[in-house]
Amino acid sequence: MKLKGIIFDLDSTLIQAHIDFESMKAEMIRLLESKGYDRGDLSPTQHTTVQILEKAREWWLEQGKPEEEWKNTLLEIEAIMNRGELKALANLTEIEGAREAVKTLKAKGLKLAILTRSCHQYAVEALRKLGLLDYFDVILGRNETPEPKPYKAAIDYTAHALGLEVGEVAMVGDHQIDWDSAQNSGCLFIGVGTGRRGLDSWRDQQPPPHFIPSIGSLPQYLEGLGLI
């Protein structure tokens, strides 16, 4: 069966923007601790932003704290993340071959989407800087899907936004979270070897069965599989 669409992760898949994730998460944790969350339970190196928010939400409910205060806290956290991401646009670089790969896939008639845990504005400005904004049919940032990666609804929602079924798309990303999301949805996953943590990007340092060094070789790889 031929693919009809590709869903791309953004950071370390198409671009390198050197977002200081540890500092961002540390600021989030300090905010939560200022609201009573147990000090030392959350780690900027051991927990993802999704895990931090999940644990904080669980604690909030256990404590019976006001829902309105939680909503305001989420807005503060969102502002922290947005600042960190937008600041990184200044030194954004293309992963070699990304532009040509995207243009080649679009020329073959595929629908293209971005599914990122970064904010929408960051994704749009990053693609604009690369001259690729007009090549994407759908751009979904943080909080724009019913659930974030790695949950099933992230890819399901993105595929349907493209007007496609999950079985008609492939997810391309640099991290275990992207792979888990694809597995949870049941779509094809192709990993790229440009993650910041190298093989540590993958559980037990085992990359996925479909794995390429970089996004630049994606069109040729898909052609070799007979998928485009």
N, C-alpha and C positions, 0 to 999 in steps of 0.2 A: 504494500500500500504506500502511496506517495504521501508525504507530509504536505499539509496546507498552511501550516503556521509554525513559527518559532517564537518561544518566549525566552527572553534573555534576562539574566541577572545583569546588574550594571557594574558595581564596583568590583575590580579585580577580574572582571570578565570582559568588559568592553573598554574600561578606563582604569587608570590608577590615579587616585586623588589624595592619598595620604591623609585620610581623616584620622584624627587622634581619638580612636574609639575608647581607649582606656581612660583618657582624661574625661571624655564625655560621660562614660559610665560612672566614673568616680564622682562626678558632679551630680548625677542622678541619685546615686547612693547617699551622698551627703544630704540632699534634699529630703529623701525618704527618712533618713535617720533623724533629721530635724523635726520630723512629724511623729517620732516615737518608735520607728522601726528599730529592731535590735541591732546594735552596732556589731560589726564583724561578721554578720550572717551573709551579707552580699559581698561579692568580690568582682572588681572590674576586670580581672584577668580570667576568672573561672566561670563567670556567668555572661550569657549574651543579653542584649537589651530585652529581648522577648522574655527570657527567664527572669530577669530582674522585675519586669512589670508583672509577670504571673505570680511570683512570690509575694510581691508587694500587695497585689490585689487580694490574694488569699488571706494575708495577714489583716488587711483592712476590714474584710468581711468578718473574720474571726473576732476582731476587736469591736465590731459594731459601730465603727466610726461613720460619720455622716456621708451620705452618697454625694452631696453637693461639694463637700470638701475634696472627695476623691476626684471628681471631675475637674476641679480647679488645680489639683496636683498634677493631673495628666496634662493639662495645658502648660504648666510650668516645665514638665519633663519634655513635652513637645518643643518648647522654645529652646531648651538646652540642646536638644538634638539638631534642630534646624540651624542654630548658630554654628555648631561644629561642622556641619555638612557644607553650608554655604561658604564658610571661611575657606574650605579646602578647594573651592572652584578655582582659586587663584593659581594653584600649581597643578591643575589637572592635566594629565597627558593621555594620549590614546595608547591602548595596547596595540603593538605593531600588527598591522593587517586588519584591524577592526573595521575601519571605514570601507575598505574594499570588500570585505566579507559581507557586511550589511548590504552594500549596494548590489553585490552579485546575487544574494538571496532575494532581494526585492525585485530585481530584474527577472528572476525566474518565476515571479508571480506569487511568492509566499507572503502571507500576512505576518507582520512583525510586532512584537509587544515587548515592553520593559516591565518587569515585575521586581520591584526593589523594596527594601525595608528603609530606604532613605526617603526624604520628603519629596513631594511632587515637584516643587520648584527647583530643587537641586537636580533632579533627573532631567527636567526640561532644559535647564541652563547648561548642563553638561553636554547633552546631545546637540544643543545649539552651537556650543563652542566647537564641537567636532564637525559641524555641518551636516549632522545626521537627523536632525529633528523631524524633517518632512518624510523620512523613510519609515517612521513607526506609526502604526495604526492605533495603538493603544499604549498609554504610559500610566502605570499604576504605582503610586508611591505608598508610603506608610499610611495606614488607616483607610486606604481606598479599596480594600478587599474585606469581605466579611471576617476573615481571619488572616493573620500574617503567615508567611512561610515560617515553619515547615508544615503548616496544617493544610489539609486536603482542599479546603475552600479557596485557598489562594490561587492555585492553578486552575481549578474548576471555573472560578469567576473570570479569570483572565481569558481562558479559552472561549468562554461564552461571550465575553466582550468583543472578541475577534469575530464572532459569528460562527465559531467552529466547535466541534466536539473534542473532548480531551484526547481521544485516540487519534486525532488528526494533527496534534501539535507535539513538538519536542521542547523540553526545558533545557537550557544551556546555562551552566553556572560553575563557580570555582570553589564551592563550599558544601560540606555535608548537609547544611540546612536546605540548599537547593535540591540536592539528591533526595533527601527525606521527603521534601514537598512533592517531587515527581513520583516517588514510590507511593506516597499516600494517595495521590491522584490516579496513579496507574498509567502515566504517560512515559514516553521514552525520555531518558536523561542522558545528556552528554556533558561530561566534566571537562574543564580546561585546567591546565597546569600553571595558571598564573595567579593563584591565590597567594596572599601575603605570607601565609604560614607554610607554604610548600605542601609536602605530604601530610603535615599535621592538620591541614584543612579537612582531611578525611578521617573518619572513625578508624582507629587502629592502623592509621597510615595506609589504608587500602583504597586506592582510587576506584571509581566505578568501572564497570565492564567497558563502557564506551567512553574513551578518554583520549583527548588530544592535547598537544603541548600548549596550544594557543588558539584563540578565536580565528586567527588568520587562515587556518587550514580547515575551518568548518565546512565551507561549500564543497571542497574536494572530498572530505570525509563522508558527507551525506550522499554525494554522487556515488562514491565507492560502495555504499550500502544500498544503493538503488532507491533512496528515499526522496530524491528530487530530480 
